Amino acid sequence: MIPFNLPGDLELHGSFPFTFKIHKLKADVLPHTHNFIEYTYVICGSGMEIINGVERKIHAGTFTLLLPHQVHQLKIPPGQELHLYVGAIGLQALFSSDDFACALHELLLRAGTEEEPSYPLDDGLAAELLPLFAKMHAEVQSSQAWNQWMFKMKLMEALILLERKCFRRKDAGVAIMPVNKKGNIRDIVLYVYQNYREDIRLASLAERFHLSVPHISASFKVFSGDRFHNFLEKIRISHACSLLVSSNESVTSICYEVGFTSYSTFCRVFQARLGMSPTAYKRLHQN
């Protein structure tokens, strides 16, 4: 069974694509993906978090950052409750052409792709973050003037604290990438993230966004640090790895689920990127 995909709240597709709630869980959360960024902080209780097939114990003070398409589930011990702050960020918040979106993109996507998704925080950092999370929760429910800006500022403060004291970035000290407004490349990258299962090509992107193929190709390389074709392959193969570990679907079904139109191409790309076949990967991680 393919893990179900959560669409997220309607707010994530609006002008303020942020939500921040308290969840009180008494039962397991089944394997799922979602097309937004999620971050959680355990307030009290304990349980088991499984991300891309890897189990991790979580307890009060655990912070988790989940990028789109990562397969995620929670197991709650019988008779216990797990209380968490759960924040969601719509992808458009990362790809608009302003400095806040650029900084948010750097803090979230770079940290999420280079480090472990879960971080047990020390008492000092937890003591700094809890008041920020409480303020964020109050502001997102408030109707006071400037509440949305206050929420965003507190979110950025929390993420900077995590980046300084918790995320161990390999490229610490690198300047934040300048915003590239020309050609709406952020809109194009967002579209690829949201539609990677479809038959996306440079030519179809050029037609959709009224730009030339060379312009999109060059802009994609500057923005993401990789060629468009490689970027798309990485997203598809990453999701395939998650499904191979966490679902009972056949390798063939997974091939088409993640956007490949040819089984032989899927196997060739998977072998080249991971050094083994999809079948071998599935067998290795399910034993």
C-alpha positions in Angstrom: 0.0 0.0 0.0 1.3 3.4 -1.0 1.5 5.8 2.1 -1.3 8.3 1.9 -0.6 11.9 1.0 -1.9 14.6 3.3 -3.0 17.7 1.4 -2.6 20.0 4.4 -4.9 22.8 5.6 -6.4 25.2 3.1 -4.3 28.0 4.6 -1.2 26.5 3.2 -2.3 27.5 -0.3 -3.3 31.1 0.7 -1.5 34.4 1.2 -0.2 33.3 4.6 1.0 29.7 4.0 1.7 28.8 7.7 -0.1 26.8 10.3 1.0 26.1 13.9 -1.0 23.8 16.2 -0.8 21.6 19.2 -1.6 17.9 18.5 -2.4 15.5 21.4 -2.0 12.0 20.0 -3.3 8.9 21.6 -3.1 6.6 18.6 -0.5 5.8 15.9 -0.2 8.0 12.8 0.0 5.8 9.7 2.7 6.2 7.1 2.1 9.3 5.0 3.7 12.0 2.9 2.7 15.7 2.3 3.5 18.4 -0.2 4.6 20.9 2.4 7.4 21.3 5.0 6.5 20.1 8.5 8.3 20.7 11.8 7.4 19.3 15.2 8.5 19.7 18.8 7.6 17.2 21.5 6.1 19.0 24.5 5.5 15.9 26.6 5.2 12.2 26.3 7.3 9.8 24.2 6.9 7.5 21.2 8.6 6.2 18.1 9.1 8.2 14.9 9.7 6.4 11.6 11.1 8.5 8.7 12.0 6.8 5.5 12.0 3.4 7.3 14.4 4.5 10.1 13.1 4.3 13.6 14.0 7.0 16.2 12.7 7.4 19.8 11.3 10.8 20.5 10.5 12.5 23.8 10.1 15.9 25.3 12.5 18.3 23.7 12.8 16.5 20.3 12.6 18.7 17.2 11.9 17.2 13.8 12.1 18.7 10.4 10.3 16.9 7.5 10.8 17.9 3.9 8.2 17.2 1.3 7.7 13.6 0.2 9.5 12.0 3.2 7.5 9.0 4.4 6.7 9.6 8.0 4.7 7.8 10.8 4.4 7.8 14.5 3.9 5.0 17.0 2.4 5.8 20.4 2.7 3.3 23.2 -0.7 2.0 24.4 -2.2 4.1 27.1 0.1 7.1 26.5 -0.3 10.5 24.9 2.2 12.4 22.8 1.8 16.2 22.8 3.5 18.1 20.0 3.7 21.5 18.5 3.2 20.9 14.8 4.0 23.6 12.2 3.4 23.4 8.5 4.8 25.7 5.8 3.4 25.8 2.3 6.1 25.5 -0.4 5.1 28.9 -1.9 6.5 30.5 1.3 10.0 29.4 0.2 9.8 30.5 -3.4 8.4 34.0 -3.5 10.8 36.7 -4.5 11.6 38.4 -1.2 14.4 38.2 1.3 12.3 36.4 4.0 11.5 33.6 1.5 15.1 33.3 0.5 16.3 33.1 4.1 13.6 30.6 5.0 14.6 28.5 1.9 18.2 28.4 3.1 17.4 27.5 6.7 14.9 24.8 6.0 15.9 23.0 2.8 19.7 23.1 3.4 19.4 21.9 7.0 16.8 19.3 6.0 18.8 17.8 3.2 22.2 17.7 4.9 21.4 16.4 8.4 19.3 14.0 10.4 15.6 14.9 10.4 15.3 14.6 14.3 17.3 16.5 16.9 17.1 15.8 20.6 17.7 19.3 22.1 19.7 20.1 25.2 17.9 21.8 28.1 19.4 25.2 27.3 18.2 25.3 23.7 14.8 23.8 24.7 14.4 26.6 27.3 15.0 29.2 24.6 12.7 27.7 22.1 9.6 26.9 24.2 8.7 30.6 24.8 9.1 31.2 21.1 6.8 28.3 20.2 4.2 29.5 22.7 4.3 33.0 21.2 4.0 31.6 17.7 1.0 29.5 18.8 -0.7 32.6 20.3 0.0 34.8 17.3 -1.3 32.4 14.7 -4.6 32.3 16.6 -4.7 36.0 17.2 -6.5 38.7 15.2 -4.3 41.5 16.5 -2.5 43.9 14.1 0.7 42.5 12.7 0.1 39.0 14.1 1.3 37.3 10.9 4.5 39.3 10.8 5.1 38.6 14.5 4.6 34.9 13.8 7.1 34.9 10.9 9.7 36.8 13.0 9.4 34.3 15.9 9.6 31.4 13.4 12.8 32.8 11.9 14.3 33.4 15.4 13.6 29.8 16.3 15.1 28.5 13.1 18.2 30.6 13.5 18.7 29.4 17.0 18.4 25.8 15.8 20.8 26.5 12.9 23.4 28.0 15.2 23.2 25.4 17.9 21.8 22.2 16.4 21.9 22.0 12.6 25.5 21.1 11.8 25.7 22.6 8.4 28.7 21.4 6.3 28.9 24.8 4.6 28.7 27.0 7.6 29.7 30.6 6.7 28.4 30.5 3.2 26.4 33.6 2.3 22.7 33.3 1.7 21.9 32.9 -2.0 20.7 36.2 -3.5 17.1 36.3 -4.6 16.7 35.6 -8.4 13.7 37.6 -9.5 14.4 37.3 -13.2 12.4 34.6 -15.0 10.4 33.5 -12.0 12.8 30.6 -11.3 11.4 30.1 -7.8 7.9 29.6 -9.3 9.4 27.0 -11.6 11.2 25.1 -8.8 8.1 25.2 -6.8 6.1 23.7 -9.7 8.7 20.9 -10.1 8.4 20.1 -6.4 4.6 19.9 -6.6 4.4 18.0 -9.9 7.5 15.8 -10.0 5.3 12.7 -10.7 4.2 14.3 -14.0 6.0 14.2 -17.3 8.0 17.4 -16.7 10.5 18.5 -19.3 12.4 21.7 -20.0 10.3 22.3 -23.2 7.0 22.0 -21.2 8.3 24.3 -18.5 9.4 26.8 -21.2 5.9 26.7 -22.7 4.1 27.0 -19.3 6.2 29.9 -18.0 6.8 31.7 -21.3 10.6 31.4 -21.2 13.2 29.9 -23.4 14.7 26.4 -22.7 18.2 27.8 -22.4 17.1 30.5 -19.9 15.3 28.0 -17.6 18.2 25.5 -17.8 20.8 28.1 -16.9 18.6 29.7 -14.2 17.9 26.2 -12.7 21.7 25.5 -12.4 22.3 28.9 -10.6 19.4 28.5 -8.3 19.7 24.8 -7.3 23.3 24.1 -8.0 22.3 21.3 -10.3 21.0 20.6 -13.8 17.2 20.4 -14.1 17.3 16.7 -15.1 19.5 15.7 -12.1 17.3 17.8 -9.8 14.1 16.0 -11.0 15.8 12.6 -10.8 16.9 13.2 -7.2 13.4 14.1 -6.0 12.0 11.0 -7.8 14.6 8.6 -6.5 14.4 10.0 -3.0 10.7 9.3 -2.9 11.2 5.9 -4.5 13.6 5.0 -1.6 11.0 6.0 0.9 8.3 3.9 -0.7 10.6 0.9 -1.2 11.3 0.9 2.6 7.8 1.8 3.9 5.3 0.2 1.5 4.4 -3.2 0.3 4.0 -2.1 -3.3 5.9 -3.8 -6.1 9.0 -2.1 -7.5 7.2 -1.7 -10.8 4.3 0.2 -9.1 6.7 2.5 -7.2 8.5 3.2 -10.5 5.4 4.7 -12.0 4.2 6.3 -8.7 7.3 8.5 -8.5 7.1 9.7 -12.1 9.2 7.4 -14.2 7.5 6.3 -17.4 10.0 3.4 -18.1 10.8 0.6 -15.7 14.2 0.0 -17.4 15.1 3.7 -17.0 14.1 3.7 -13.4 16.3 0.7 -12.7 19.2 2.2 -14.6 19.0 5.6 -12.8 18.5 3.9 -9.4 21.5 1.7 -9.9 23.7 4.6 -11.0 22.7 6.8 -8.0 22.7 4.1 -5.2 25.0 1.4 -6.5 22.3 -1.3 -6.3 19.0 -2.2 -7.9 15.6 -1.1 -6.5 14.9 -4.7 -5.6 18.2 -5.1 -3.7 17.5 -1.8 -1.9 14.1 -3.0 -0.8 15.4 -6.3 0.3 18.3 -4.7 2.2 16.0 -2.3 4.2 13.1 -4.6 4.9 15.2 -7.5 6.5 
